[in-house]
Amino acid sequence: MKRMRSALGAWLGASLFCTVNDAAVPGWQAAHSMDTIPVVDFGGDEEEELREEVRRAFTEVGFVILRNTGIQQDEVDHVMAVSEKFFKLNEEEKRPYSRGSYSNSVNHGWVSLERESLNPRRPGDLKEAFNTTSLHKDIAWPSEEFRTTLVSFYKRCIKLALRVLRVMALSLGIDPDVFLKAHEQIGSEENGSTLRSLYYPPVKPESVKEDQIRCGEHSDYGSITLLFQSKEEGLQVRSRKGEFISAPSIPGTVLINIADLMQRWTSDVFVSSVHRVLLPPVGDSSRTRQSLAFFAQPDDDVMISCCDGSNKYPPVKCVDYLQSRFNDTYGKN
């Protein structure tokens, strides 16, 4: 039985607001592409069929939905429940844990509402986040429950991300160590991989600025992203035809997407796709939304060069590339 089946997806006829990060996604205009996000069974062995399905998804869409990954829905629900307790604290209680206040990890900590503008052409994003980048016990955490829950899930995501990277390498016919050795320090201070717990609070229609949405159009920065969603929809992915497709939220699955460094690394074989999160439907503005995004990045000192030996992109040091992208999002501090 074929592993891959079409996920539910609705095409929108509206024109695009903008084309953020097109320079980092040079191949997105290709004529032939899937018109839905494929769902792939990730259970069992990494046989040839699985490799081909993953390769096709990442070359034609840049996204794939995996089921049977070993991470259960109740694990995801628990992390979201613990995170929600933090996000519902008042701002004064959350401020001591702000991003930028941790000397050992500049990206670790809480990001307040509208602090980020992932699309600089729009007002600030209507979301909050807590970035888990450092796993150290001796830094300030909102609670011991919060620390143990987020750190444990971070480690679960590491295992899945490395397995996905292995399958990706095999699908390209290259030694898996090409990708795996570049992520050897994941979970340490020498690697910027981040688990983001994202919280989209209720929207007050009268307070929404012109062109403001929950998360502006953007592509991700590093190797791959693992996304676990609550049941509320709103995430949209831009296809290679230039239209946005709604990404379904399917319980027990994880949405994987290619990020910009991986596209450079593979000389545009794998594509990094622009995505966004819309406001809730009219009449349902009280709806909250949550997600957990694990951003797998290469080790800080790794030089990313085209793995096919070409010079399509110049070599770039991972930490330098990521810092330049953070500067775009937060401004130079």
MIMAR-207617 format. One record per residue (C-alpha): residue number from 1; residue in three letters; x, y, z. Coordinates in nm, 4 decimals, always signed. Example, Ala and Ser with C-alpha at 12.3 -4.5 7.8 and 13.67 -1.06 7.14 Angstrom:
// residues 2
[domi 1 ALA [+1.2300 -0.4500 +0.7800]];
[domi 2 SER [+1.3670 -0.1060 +0.7140]];
***
This chain:
// residues 333
[domi 1 MET [+0.0000 +0.0000 +0.0000]];
[domi 2 LYS [+0.1376 +0.3383 -0.0876]];
[domi 3 ARG [+0.2588 +0.5356 +0.2146]];
[domi 4 MET [+0.1797 +0.8732 +0.0722]];
[domi 5 ARG [-0.1662 +1.0167 +0.0420]];
[domi 6 SER [-0.2928 +1.3665 -0.0207]];
[domi 7 ALA [-0.3635 +1.5788 +0.2854]];
[domi 8 LEU [-0.6730 +1.7936 +0.2930]];
[domi 9 GLY [-0.5878 +2.1343 +0.1488]];
[domi 10 ALA [-0.7799 +2.4267 +0.0050]];
[domi 11 TRP [-0.6349 +2.6614 -0.2505]];
[domi 12 LEU [-0.6870 +3.0301 -0.2021]];
[domi 13 GLY [-0.7483 +3.2482 -0.5036]];
[domi 14 ALA [-0.6245 +3.5696 -0.3430]];
[domi 15 SER [-0.3076 +3.7301 -0.4667]];
[domi 16 LEU [+0.0019 +3.7310 -0.2470]];
[domi 17 PHE [+0.0669 +4.0144 -0.0060]];
[domi 18 CYS [+0.4405 +4.0038 -0.0679]];
[domi 19 THR [+0.7260 +3.7715 -0.1523]];
[domi 20 VAL [+0.9422 +3.7705 +0.1593]];
[domi 21 ASN [+1.2713 +3.5822 +0.1317]];
[domi 22 ASP [+1.2328 +3.5008 -0.2358]];
[domi 23 ALA [+1.6058 +3.5559 -0.2760]];
[domi 24 ALA [+1.6665 +3.2687 -0.0361]];
[domi 25 VAL [+1.4154 +3.0519 -0.2209]];
[domi 26 PRO [+1.5184 +3.0914 -0.5837]];
[domi 27 GLY [+1.3469 +2.7840 -0.7193]];
[domi 28 TRP [+0.9957 +2.8421 -0.5918]];
[domi 29 GLN [+0.8531 +2.9405 -0.9304]];
[domi 30 ALA [+0.8954 +2.5908 -1.0783]];
[domi 31 ALA [+0.6133 +2.4860 -1.3049]];
[domi 32 HIS [+0.5512 +2.1367 -1.1697]];
[domi 33 SER [+0.4552 +2.0778 -0.8078]];
[domi 34 MET [+0.2215 +1.8931 -0.5765]];
[domi 35 ASP [-0.0903 +2.0934 -0.4957]];
[domi 36 THR [-0.1364 +1.9465 -0.1470]];
[domi 37 ILE [+0.1008 +1.8630 +0.1368]];
[domi 38 PRO [+0.1695 +1.4870 +0.1290]];
[domi 39 VAL [+0.1253 +1.2632 +0.4333]];
[domi 40 VAL [+0.3953 +0.9967 +0.4718]];
[domi 41 ASP [+0.4070 +0.6989 +0.7100]];
[domi 42 PHE [+0.7393 +0.7262 +0.8930]];
[domi 43 GLY [+0.7048 +0.3991 +1.0812]];
[domi 44 GLY [+0.9149 +0.0941 +1.0043]];
[domi 45 ASP [+1.2376 +0.0737 +0.8098]];
[domi 46 GLU [+1.3859 +0.3445 +0.5906]];
[domi 47 GLU [+1.3168 +0.1543 +0.2717]];
[domi 48 GLU [+1.3492 +0.2923 -0.0761]];
[domi 49 GLU [+0.9828 +0.3916 -0.1042]];
[domi 50 LEU [+1.0047 +0.6101 +0.2062]];
[domi 51 ARG [+1.3165 +0.7835 +0.0767]];
[domi 52 GLU [+1.1516 +0.8568 -0.2561]];
[domi 53 GLU [+0.8377 +0.9975 -0.0926]];
[domi 54 VAL [+1.0387 +1.2247 +0.1336]];
[domi 55 ARG [+1.2544 +1.3405 -0.1568]];
[domi 56 ARG [+0.9522 +1.4175 -0.3724]];
[domi 57 ALA [+0.7810 +1.6135 -0.0941]];
[domi 58 PHE [+1.0883 +1.8219 -0.0182]];
[domi 59 THR [+1.1723 +1.8924 -0.3834]];
[domi 60 GLU [+0.8184 +1.9784 -0.4941]];
[domi 61 VAL [+0.6600 +2.1345 -0.1829]];
[domi 62 GLY [+0.9246 +2.1823 +0.0854]];
[domi 63 PHE [+0.6835 +2.0369 +0.3428]];
[domi 64 VAL [+0.5710 +1.6883 +0.4425]];
[domi 65 ILE [+0.3374 +1.5562 +0.7122]];
[domi 66 LEU [+0.4783 +1.2520 +0.8940]];
[domi 67 ARG [+0.2747 +1.0027 +1.0927]];
[domi 68 ASN [+0.4010 +0.7187 +1.3121]];
[domi 69 THR [+0.7085 +0.9155 +1.4197]];
[domi 70 GLY [+0.7169 +0.7778 +1.7743]];
[domi 71 ILE [+0.6028 +1.1082 +1.9289]];
[domi 72 GLN [+0.2482 +1.0667 +2.0563]];
[domi 73 GLN [-0.0268 +1.3289 +2.0593]];
[domi 74 ASP [-0.0599 +1.3103 +2.4393]];
[domi 75 GLU [+0.3066 +1.4156 +2.4706]];
[domi 76 VAL [+0.2394 +1.7175 +2.2516]];
[domi 77 ASP [-0.0782 +1.8051 +2.4439]];
[domi 78 HIS [+0.1110 +1.7944 +2.7741]];
[domi 79 VAL [+0.3853 +2.0297 +2.6519]];
[domi 80 MET [+0.1225 +2.2713 +2.5212]];
[domi 81 ALA [-0.0707 +2.2602 +2.8501]];
[domi 82 VAL [+0.2412 +2.3376 +3.0555]];
[domi 83 SER [+0.3353 +2.6155 +2.8118]];
[domi 84 GLU [-0.0115 +2.7670 +2.8214]];
[domi 85 LYS [+0.0103 +2.8111 +3.1985]];
[domi 86 PHE [+0.3190 +3.0268 +3.1455]];
[domi 87 PHE [+0.1696 +3.2319 +2.8630]];
[domi 88 LYS [-0.1374 +3.3128 +3.0738]];
[domi 89 LEU [+0.0764 +3.4775 +3.3421]];
[domi 90 ASN [+0.0746 +3.8559 +3.3445]];
[domi 91 GLU [+0.3488 +4.0360 +3.1574]];
[domi 92 GLU [+0.5364 +4.1359 +3.4721]];
[domi 93 GLU [+0.5701 +3.7694 +3.5712]];
[domi 94 LYS [+0.6971 +3.6688 +3.2260]];
[domi 95 ARG [+0.9392 +3.9574 +3.1729]];
[domi 96 PRO [+1.2278 +3.8120 +3.3819]];
[domi 97 TYR [+1.2471 +3.5235 +3.1328]];
[domi 98 SER [+1.2704 +3.7445 +2.8249]];
[domi 99 ARG [+1.4818 +3.6554 +2.5242]];
[domi 100 GLY [+1.8094 +3.8430 +2.5460]];
[domi 101 SER [+1.8356 +3.8229 +2.9253]];
[domi 102 TYR [+2.0326 +3.4950 +2.9264]];
[domi 103 SER [+2.4076 +3.5454 +2.8993]];
[domi 104 ASN [+2.4758 +3.1890 +2.7850]];
[domi 105 SER [+2.2179 +3.1875 +2.5035]];
[domi 106 VAL [+2.0970 +3.5073 +2.3383]];
[domi 107 ASN [+1.8007 +3.3331 +2.1706]];
[domi 108 HIS [+1.6690 +3.1606 +2.4845]];
[domi 109 GLY [+1.3577 +3.2914 +2.6585]];
[domi 110 TRP [+1.0204 +3.4596 +2.6229]];
[domi 111 VAL [+0.9224 +3.6707 +2.3202]];
[domi 112 SER [+0.6363 +3.9110 +2.3873]];
[domi 113 LEU [+0.3349 +3.9851 +2.1702]];
[domi 114 GLU [+0.4230 +4.1839 +1.8536]];
[domi 115 ARG [+0.7966 +4.1714 +1.9375]];
[domi 116 GLU [+0.8726 +3.9806 +1.6171]];
[domi 117 SER [+0.8012 +4.0861 +1.2616]];
[domi 118 LEU [+0.8791 +3.7790 +1.0543]];
[domi 119 ASN [+0.7536 +3.9764 +0.7579]];
[domi 120 PRO [+0.9058 +4.3225 +0.8075]];
[domi 121 ARG [+0.6447 +4.4694 +0.5721]];
[domi 122 ARG [+0.3678 +4.3856 +0.8198]];
[domi 123 PRO [+0.3083 +4.5065 +1.1775]];
[domi 124 GLY [+0.4403 +4.2885 +1.4615]];
[domi 125 ASP [+0.3166 +3.9284 +1.4770]];
[domi 126 LEU [+0.0185 +3.8575 +1.7034]];
[domi 127 LYS [+0.1893 +3.5757 +1.8903]];
[domi 128 GLU [+0.4066 +3.5037 +2.1910]];
[domi 129 ALA [+0.6816 +3.2430 +2.2128]];
[domi 130 PHE [+0.9186 +3.0797 +2.4555]];
[domi 131 ASN [+1.2450 +2.9688 +2.2973]];
[domi 132 THR [+1.4200 +2.6748 +2.4608]];
[domi 133 THR [+1.7757 +2.6935 +2.3321]];
[domi 134 SER [+1.9716 +2.6219 +2.6507]];
[domi 135 LEU [+1.9091 +2.2993 +2.8443]];
[domi 136 HIS [+2.1024 +2.4096 +3.1535]];
[domi 137 LYS [+1.9386 +2.3546 +3.4921]];
[domi 138 ASP [+2.1094 +2.6511 +3.6568]];
[domi 139 ILE [+1.9512 +2.9267 +3.4482]];
[domi 140 ALA [+1.6190 +3.0912 +3.5336]];
[domi 141 TRP [+1.3163 +2.8861 +3.4337]];
[domi 142 PRO [+0.9499 +2.9755 +3.4941]];
[domi 143 SER [+0.9102 +2.6560 +3.6999]];
[domi 144 GLU [+1.0691 +2.3153 +3.7444]];
[domi 145 GLU [+0.7718 +2.1577 +3.5656]];
[domi 146 PHE [+0.8254 +2.3940 +3.2732]];
[domi 147 ARG [+1.1973 +2.3121 +3.2530]];
[domi 148 THR [+1.1647 +1.9345 +3.2723]];
[domi 149 THR [+0.8740 +1.9270 +3.0257]];
[domi 150 LEU [+1.0344 +2.1484 +2.7621]];
[domi 151 VAL [+1.3824 +1.9942 +2.7947]];
[domi 152 SER [+1.2426 +1.6403 +2.7715]];
[domi 153 PHE [+1.0450 +1.7258 +2.4569]];
[domi 154 TYR [+1.3493 +1.9020 +2.3093]];
[domi 155 LYS [+1.5443 +1.5766 +2.3417]];
[domi 156 ARG [+1.2604 +1.3816 +2.1807]];
[domi 157 CYS [+1.2711 +1.6226 +1.8874]];
[domi 158 ILE [+1.6477 +1.5787 +1.8494]];
[domi 159 LYS [+1.6048 +1.2058 +1.7879]];
[domi 160 LEU [+1.3325 +1.2573 +1.5289]];
[domi 161 ALA [+1.5169 +1.5403 +1.3526]];
[domi 162 LEU [+1.8330 +1.3319 +1.3161]];
[domi 163 ARG [+1.6333 +1.0425 +1.1759]];
[domi 164 VAL [+1.4675 +1.2720 +0.9225]];
[domi 165 LEU [+1.8069 +1.4147 +0.8223]];
[domi 166 ARG [+1.9366 +1.0608 +0.7707]];
[domi 167 VAL [+1.6465 +0.9722 +0.5401]];
[domi 168 MET [+1.6946 +1.2989 +0.3515]];
[domi 169 ALA [+2.0619 +1.2205 +0.2890]];
[domi 170 LEU [+1.9822 +0.8694 +0.1708]];
[domi 171 SER [+1.7137 +1.0089 -0.0607]];
[domi 172 LEU [+1.9839 +1.2214 -0.2242]];
[domi 173 GLY [+2.2210 +0.9273 -0.2561]];
[domi 174 ILE [+2.4784 +1.0812 -0.0220]];
[domi 175 ASP [+2.6417 +0.9570 +0.2980]];
[domi 176 PRO [+2.4122 +1.0391 +0.5940]];
[domi 177 ASP [+2.7183 +1.1656 +0.7819]];
[domi 178 VAL [+2.7198 +1.4703 +0.5531]];
[domi 179 PHE [+2.4175 +1.5958 +0.7484]];
[domi 180 LEU [+2.4546 +1.4097 +1.0778]];
[domi 181 LYS [+2.8116 +1.5151 +1.1545]];
[domi 182 ALA [+2.7095 +1.8765 +1.1041]];
[domi 183 HIS [+2.4567 +1.8384 +1.3875]];
[domi 184 GLU [+2.6774 +1.6523 +1.6375]];
[domi 185 GLN [+2.6565 +1.9298 +1.8992]];
[domi 186 ILE [+2.2779 +1.9609 +1.8903]];
[domi 187 GLY [+2.1502 +2.0192 +2.2424]];
[domi 188 SER [+2.4705 +2.1962 +2.3516]];
[domi 189 GLU [+2.5860 +2.5585 +2.3654]];
[domi 190 GLU [+2.7712 +2.5019 +2.0356]];
[domi 191 ASN [+2.4482 +2.4514 +1.8428]];
[domi 192 GLY [+2.1587 +2.6945 +1.8074]];
[domi 193 SER [+1.8753 +2.4434 +1.7591]];
[domi 194 THR [+1.5645 +2.5752 +1.9317]];
[domi 195 LEU [+1.2316 +2.4436 +2.0555]];
[domi 196 ARG [+0.9751 +2.7222 +2.0316]];
[domi 197 SER [+0.6492 +2.6983 +2.2187]];
[domi 198 LEU [+0.4187 +2.9363 +2.0308]];
[domi 199 TYR [+0.0997 +3.0892 +2.1670]];
[domi 200 TYR [-0.1494 +3.2863 +1.9586]];
[domi 201 PRO [-0.3833 +3.4620 +2.2039]];
[domi 202 PRO [-0.7406 +3.5698 +2.1320]];
[domi 203 VAL [-0.7559 +3.8527 +1.8822]];
[domi 204 LYS [-0.9340 +4.1801 +1.9547]];
[domi 205 PRO [-1.0613 +4.2854 +1.6103]];
[domi 206 GLU [-1.0706 +4.6536 +1.7060]];
[domi 207 SER [-0.6998 +4.6432 +1.7972]];
[domi 208 VAL [-0.5693 +4.4701 +1.4834]];
[domi 209 LYS [-0.3543 +4.6979 +1.2698]];
[domi 210 GLU [-0.3774 +4.7155 +0.8918]];
[domi 211 ASP [-0.2187 +4.4080 +0.7270]];
[domi 212 GLN [-0.1447 +4.2512 +1.0684]];
[domi 213 ILE [-0.1718 +3.8733 +1.1013]];
[domi 214 ARG [-0.0675 +3.6165 +1.3590]];
[domi 215 CYS [+0.2625 +3.5341 +1.1898]];
[domi 216 GLY [+0.3980 +3.7117 +0.8849]];
[domi 217 GLU [+0.5203 +3.5443 +0.5672]];
[domi 218 HIS [+0.8683 +3.3990 +0.6110]];
[domi 219 SER [+1.0904 +3.1007 +0.5503]];
[domi 220 ASP [+1.2835 +2.9257 +0.8269]];
[domi 221 TYR [+1.6554 +2.9697 +0.8746]];
[domi 222 GLY [+1.8408 +2.6450 +0.9428]];
[domi 223 SER [+1.8214 +2.2790 +0.8324]];
[domi 224 ILE [+1.4681 +2.1541 +0.8963]];
[domi 225 THR [+1.1738 +2.2437 +1.1199]];
[domi 226 LEU [+0.9467 +2.0010 +1.3070]];
[domi 227 LEU [+0.6034 +2.1523 +1.3764]];
[domi 228 PHE [+0.3393 +2.0116 +1.6114]];
[domi 229 GLN [+0.0061 +2.1951 +1.5943]];
[domi 230 SER [-0.3040 +2.2299 +1.8075]];
[domi 231 LYS [-0.6321 +2.1516 +1.6315]];
[domi 232 GLU [-0.6921 +2.5135 +1.5270]];
[domi 233 GLU [-0.5911 +2.5846 +1.1693]];
[domi 234 GLY [-0.4475 +2.9026 +1.0227]];
[domi 235 LEU [-0.1068 +2.7908 +0.8929]];
[domi 236 GLN [-0.0617 +2.8387 +0.5204]];
[domi 237 VAL [+0.2250 +2.7288 +0.2957]];
[domi 238 ARG [+0.3116 +2.8945 -0.0340]];
[domi 239 SER [+0.3288 +2.6468 -0.3182]];
[domi 240 ARG [+0.5810 +2.6612 -0.5993]];
[domi 241 LYS [+0.2990 +2.7965 -0.8148]];
[domi 242 GLY [+0.3026 +3.1028 -0.5886]];
[domi 243 GLU [-0.0303 +3.0371 -0.4170]];
[domi 244 PHE [-0.0983 +2.9665 -0.0487]];
[domi 245 ILE [-0.2342 +2.6298 +0.0588]];
[domi 246 SER [-0.3828 +2.5673 +0.4031]];
[domi 247 ALA [-0.1857 +2.3151 +0.6063]];
[domi 248 PRO [-0.4198 +2.0766 +0.7885]];
[domi 249 SER [-0.3731 +1.9977 +1.1564]];
[domi 250 ILE [-0.3856 +1.6178 +1.1846]];
[domi 251 PRO [-0.3631 +1.4728 +1.5383]];
[domi 252 GLY [-0.0611 +1.2502 +1.5975]];
[domi 253 THR [+0.1405 +1.3897 +1.3065]];
[domi 254 VAL [+0.4296 +1.6310 +1.2656]];
[domi 255 LEU [+0.4740 +1.8778 +0.9831]];
[domi 256 ILE [+0.8331 +1.8939 +0.8558]];
[domi 257 ASN [+0.9677 +2.1704 +0.6361]];
[domi 258 ILE [+1.2954 +2.2530 +0.4678]];
[domi 259 ALA [+1.4743 +2.5660 +0.5889]];
[domi 260 ASP [+1.7018 +2.8046 +0.4009]];
[domi 261 LEU [+2.0430 +2.6620 +0.4950]];
[domi 262 MET [+1.9307 +2.3180 +0.3770]];
[domi 263 GLN [+1.8247 +2.4642 +0.0430]];
[domi 264 ARG [+2.1705 +2.6205 +0.0034]];
[domi 265 TRP [+2.3343 +2.2972 +0.1181]];
[domi 266 THR [+2.1513 +2.0915 -0.1474]];
[domi 267 SER [+2.1920 +2.3487 -0.4265]];
[domi 268 ASP [+1.8146 +2.4024 -0.4479]];
[domi 269 VAL [+1.7252 +2.0323 -0.4736]];
[domi 270 PHE [+1.5303 +2.0646 -0.1488]];
[domi 271 VAL [+1.3214 +2.3814 -0.1349]];
[domi 272 SER [+1.2505 +2.6132 +0.1558]];
[domi 273 SER [+0.8922 +2.7367 +0.1376]];
[domi 274 VAL [+0.7412 +3.0605 +0.2646]];
[domi 275 HIS [+0.4596 +3.0181 +0.5174]];
[domi 276 ARG [+0.2385 +3.2291 +0.7453]];
[domi 277 VAL [-0.0362 +3.2090 +1.0101]];
[domi 278 LEU [-0.3594 +3.3974 +0.9429]];
[domi 279 LEU [-0.5990 +3.5611 +1.1865]];
[domi 280 PRO [-0.8832 +3.3416 +1.3150]];
[domi 281 PRO [-1.2054 +3.3426 +1.1112]];
[domi 282 VAL [-1.4407 +3.6371 +1.1494]];
[domi 283 GLY [-1.6694 +3.5723 +1.4450]];
[domi 284 ASP [-1.4202 +3.3396 +1.6116]];
[domi 285 SER [-1.1647 +3.5910 +1.7371]];
[domi 286 SER [-1.1632 +3.4415 +2.0875]];
[domi 287 ARG [-0.9946 +3.1261 +1.9584]];
[domi 288 THR [-0.6402 +3.0664 +2.0778]];
[domi 289 ARG [-0.3876 +2.8628 +1.8826]];
[domi 290 GLN [-0.0705 +2.6822 +1.9912]];
[domi 291 SER [+0.2149 +2.5064 +1.8202]];
[domi 292 LEU [+0.5553 +2.3608 +1.9034]];
[domi 293 ALA [+0.8303 +2.4218 +1.6496]];
[domi 294 PHE [+1.1688 +2.2529 +1.6716]];
[domi 295 PHE [+1.4239 +2.4337 +1.4556]];
[domi 296 ALA [+1.7132 +2.1968 +1.3830]];
[domi 297 GLN [+2.0262 +2.3948 +1.2995]];
[domi 298 PRO [+2.3788 +2.2827 +1.2079]];
[domi 299 ASP [+2.6491 +2.3347 +1.4703]];
[domi 300 ASP [+2.7602 +2.6971 +1.5031]];
[domi 301 ASP [+3.1045 +2.6518 +1.3479]];
[domi 302 VAL [+2.9927 +2.4366 +1.0542]];
[domi 303 MET [+3.0589 +2.5831 +0.7097]];
[domi 304 ILE [+2.7658 +2.5141 +0.4798]];
[domi 305 SER [+2.8831 +2.4451 +0.1241]];
[domi 306 CYS [+2.6877 +2.2926 -0.1640]];
[domi 307 CYS [+2.7041 +1.9177 -0.1087]];
[domi 308 ASP [+2.7096 +1.8503 -0.4846]];
[domi 309 GLY [+3.0446 +2.0275 -0.5111]];
[domi 310 SER [+2.9021 +2.3171 -0.7082]];
[domi 311 ASN [+2.9500 +2.6855 -0.6286]];
[domi 312 LYS [+2.5841 +2.7768 -0.6614]];
[domi 313 TYR [+2.6032 +2.9379 -0.3172]];
[domi 314 PRO [+2.9201 +3.0595 -0.1465]];
[domi 315 PRO [+3.0173 +2.8807 +0.1767]];
[domi 316 VAL [+2.8651 +3.0370 +0.4872]];
[domi 317 LYS [+2.9281 +2.9761 +0.8560]];
[domi 318 CYS [+2.6104 +2.8614 +1.0272]];
[domi 319 VAL [+2.6265 +3.0952 +1.3277]];
[domi 320 ASP [+2.6907 +3.3984 +1.1041]];
[domi 321 TYR [+2.3992 +3.3161 +0.8777]];
[domi 322 LEU [+2.1589 +3.2620 +1.1691]];
[domi 323 GLN [+2.2661 +3.5853 +1.3377]];
[domi 324 SER [+2.2002 +3.7814 +1.0196]];
[domi 325 ARG [+1.8482 +3.6374 +1.0069]];
[domi 326 PHE [+1.7855 +3.7161 +1.3749]];
[domi 327 ASN [+1.8941 +4.0730 +1.3057]];
[domi 328 ASP [+1.6301 +4.0954 +1.0333]];
[domi 329 THR [+1.3606 +3.9693 +1.2724]];
[domi 330 TYR [+1.4467 +4.1550 +1.5923]];
[domi 331 GLY [+1.6689 +4.4380 +1.4718]];
[domi 332 LYS [+2.0337 +4.4788 +1.5594]];
[domi 333 ASN [+2.0676 +4.5004 +1.9360]];
***
